[in-house]
Amino acid sequence: MTKSITINDMREHLMATLAALRDRANPMEPDRARAVAQVAGVLVDSARVEIEYLRITGTDATSTFLPSAPPHPTTGETRTGTLSRTDSGLVHRIKG
């Protein structure tokens, strides 16, 4: 079974792709770089769906793609917040 990919893994792959594209001696083929970027976009879209599902259902499950909320630096408690829709998009307000 393969390891679950996380947002941090995806960032590392995208940065490696960028470095390979910029390598003047042995650059990555642009079609391959586009394919990597497309797959990354699908991963981000699936994370959006996962987050929206958790928000709508009120589920307090955690994502395998995104890390858990970091604990508050002084209290050690996990931060919580609210997500609200505005004219310009979504706004997340952290409590704590």
Short mmCIF file of the C-alpha atoms (twelve columns), coordinates in Angstrom:
data_MODEL
# 
_entry.id   MODEL 
# 
loop_
_atom_site.group_PDB 
_atom_site.id 
_atom_site.type_symbol 
_atom_site.label_atom_id 
_atom_site.label_alt_id 
_atom_site.label_comp_id 
_atom_site.label_asym_id 
_atom_site.label_seq_id 
_atom_site.Cartn_x 
_atom_site.Cartn_y 
_atom_site.Cartn_z 
_atom_site.pdbx_PDB_model_num 
ATOM 1  C CA . MET A 1  0.000   0.000  0.000   1 
ATOM 2  C CA . THR A 2  1.286   3.473  -0.823  1 
ATOM 3  C CA . LYS A 3  1.803   6.260  1.684   1 
ATOM 4  C CA . SER A 4  -0.892  8.956  1.721   1 
ATOM 5  C CA . ILE A 5  0.320   12.122 0.042   1 
ATOM 6  C CA . THR A 6  0.035   15.350 2.017   1 
ATOM 7  C CA . ILE A 7  0.026   18.991 1.008   1 
ATOM 8  C CA . ASN A 8  3.673   19.181 2.070   1 
ATOM 9  C CA . ASP A 9  4.569   16.257 -0.214  1 
ATOM 10 C CA . MET A 10 2.777   17.969 -3.077  1 
ATOM 11 C CA . ARG A 11 4.695   21.204 -2.471  1 
ATOM 12 C CA . GLU A 12 7.980   19.296 -2.534  1 
ATOM 13 C CA . HIS A 13 7.058   17.647 -5.845  1 
ATOM 14 C CA . LEU A 14 5.997   20.965 -7.360  1 
ATOM 15 C CA . MET A 15 9.204   22.672 -6.235  1 
ATOM 16 C CA . ALA A 16 11.244  19.793 -7.694  1 
ATOM 17 C CA . THR A 17 9.295   20.178 -10.954 1 
ATOM 18 C CA . LEU A 18 10.050  23.894 -11.008 1 
ATOM 19 C CA . ALA A 19 13.743  23.220 -10.374 1 
ATOM 20 C CA . ALA A 20 13.777  20.634 -13.174 1 
ATOM 21 C CA . LEU A 21 12.144  23.082 -15.569 1 
ATOM 22 C CA . ARG A 22 14.770  25.710 -14.741 1 
ATOM 23 C CA . ASP A 23 17.717  23.305 -15.155 1 
ATOM 24 C CA . ARG A 24 19.400  24.639 -18.289 1 
ATOM 25 C CA . ALA A 25 21.596  21.557 -18.726 1 
ATOM 26 C CA . ASN A 26 18.795  18.989 -18.532 1 
ATOM 27 C CA . PRO A 27 15.356  20.681 -18.436 1 
ATOM 28 C CA . MET A 28 12.151  18.751 -17.829 1 
ATOM 29 C CA . GLU A 29 9.849   18.452 -20.819 1 
ATOM 30 C CA . PRO A 30 7.079   21.082 -20.638 1 
ATOM 31 C CA . ASP A 31 4.373   18.437 -21.291 1 
ATOM 32 C CA . ARG A 32 5.543   16.456 -18.284 1 
ATOM 33 C CA . ALA A 33 5.567   19.601 -16.112 1 
ATOM 34 C CA . ARG A 34 2.010   20.397 -17.259 1 
ATOM 35 C CA . ALA A 35 0.933   16.875 -16.294 1 
ATOM 36 C CA . VAL A 36 2.458   17.315 -12.809 1 
ATOM 37 C CA . ALA A 37 0.676   20.672 -12.417 1 
ATOM 38 C CA . GLN A 38 -2.648  19.144 -13.543 1 
ATOM 39 C CA . VAL A 39 -2.391  16.327 -11.014 1 
ATOM 40 C CA . ALA A 40 -1.527  18.855 -8.286  1 
ATOM 41 C CA . GLY A 41 -4.610  20.872 -9.258  1 
ATOM 42 C CA . VAL A 42 -6.809  17.795 -8.938  1 
ATOM 43 C CA . LEU A 43 -5.334  17.083 -5.492  1 
ATOM 44 C CA . VAL A 44 -6.081  20.638 -4.362  1 
ATOM 45 C CA . ASP A 45 -9.629  20.398 -5.755  1 
ATOM 46 C CA . SER A 46 -10.204 17.129 -3.881  1 
ATOM 47 C CA . ALA A 47 -8.940  18.760 -0.667  1 
ATOM 48 C CA . ARG A 48 -11.443 21.602 -1.212  1 
ATOM 49 C CA . VAL A 49 -14.245 19.059 -1.554  1 
ATOM 50 C CA . GLU A 50 -13.073 17.275 1.591   1 
ATOM 51 C CA . ILE A 51 -12.976 20.523 3.584   1 
ATOM 52 C CA . GLU A 52 -16.394 21.591 2.285   1 
ATOM 53 C CA . TYR A 53 -17.826 18.176 3.207   1 
ATOM 54 C CA . LEU A 54 -16.428 18.434 6.741   1 
ATOM 55 C CA . ARG A 55 -17.811 21.974 7.057   1 
ATOM 56 C CA . ILE A 56 -21.282 21.097 5.784   1 
ATOM 57 C CA . THR A 57 -21.643 17.918 7.820   1 
ATOM 58 C CA . GLY A 58 -20.119 19.454 10.943  1 
ATOM 59 C CA . THR A 59 -17.841 16.457 11.176  1 
ATOM 60 C CA . ASP A 60 -14.775 16.927 13.329  1 
ATOM 61 C CA . ALA A 61 -12.775 14.320 11.415  1 
ATOM 62 C CA . THR A 62 -9.307  15.262 10.254  1 
ATOM 63 C CA . SER A 63 -7.949  15.343 6.745   1 
ATOM 64 C CA . THR A 64 -5.183  13.005 5.612   1 
ATOM 65 C CA . PHE A 65 -4.076  15.594 3.043   1 
ATOM 66 C CA . LEU A 66 -4.010  18.688 5.257   1 
ATOM 67 C CA . PRO A 67 -2.346  18.845 8.678   1 
ATOM 68 C CA . SER A 68 -4.395  19.282 11.836  1 
ATOM 69 C CA . ALA A 69 -4.726  22.733 13.303  1 
ATOM 70 C CA . PRO A 70 -1.622  23.598 15.328  1 
ATOM 71 C CA . PRO A 71 -2.033  23.998 19.071  1 
ATOM 72 C CA . HIS A 72 -2.220  27.501 20.523  1 
ATOM 73 C CA . PRO A 73 1.337   28.626 21.391  1 
ATOM 74 C CA . THR A 74 0.557   29.494 25.029  1 
ATOM 75 C CA . THR A 75 -2.423  27.345 26.025  1 
ATOM 76 C CA . GLY A 76 -1.632  24.240 23.987  1 
ATOM 77 C CA . GLU A 77 -5.293  23.965 22.977  1 
ATOM 78 C CA . THR A 78 -6.257  23.227 19.402  1 
ATOM 79 C CA . ARG A 79 -7.544  26.320 17.659  1 
ATOM 80 C CA . THR A 80 -11.050 26.343 16.305  1 
ATOM 81 C CA . GLY A 81 -12.811 28.893 14.210  1 
ATOM 82 C CA . THR A 82 -15.661 29.736 11.928  1 
ATOM 83 C CA . LEU A 83 -15.901 29.740 8.172   1 
ATOM 84 C CA . SER A 84 -18.234 32.295 6.672   1 
ATOM 85 C CA . ARG A 85 -19.098 33.230 3.103   1 
ATOM 86 C CA . THR A 86 -18.681 36.864 2.047   1 
ATOM 87 C CA . ASP A 87 -19.053 38.726 -1.240  1 
ATOM 88 C CA . SER A 88 -15.320 38.305 -1.852  1 
ATOM 89 C CA . GLY A 89 -15.119 34.591 -0.896  1 
ATOM 90 C CA . LEU A 90 -14.736 32.580 2.283   1 
ATOM 91 C CA . VAL A 91 -13.316 33.993 5.509   1 
ATOM 92 C CA . HIS A 92 -11.929 31.802 8.282   1 
ATOM 93 C CA . ARG A 93 -11.828 33.381 11.724  1 
ATOM 94 C CA . ILE A 94 -9.666  31.572 14.257  1 
ATOM 95 C CA . LYS A 95 -10.884 31.516 17.836  1 
ATOM 96 C CA . GLY A 96 -8.519  31.186 20.741  1 
# 
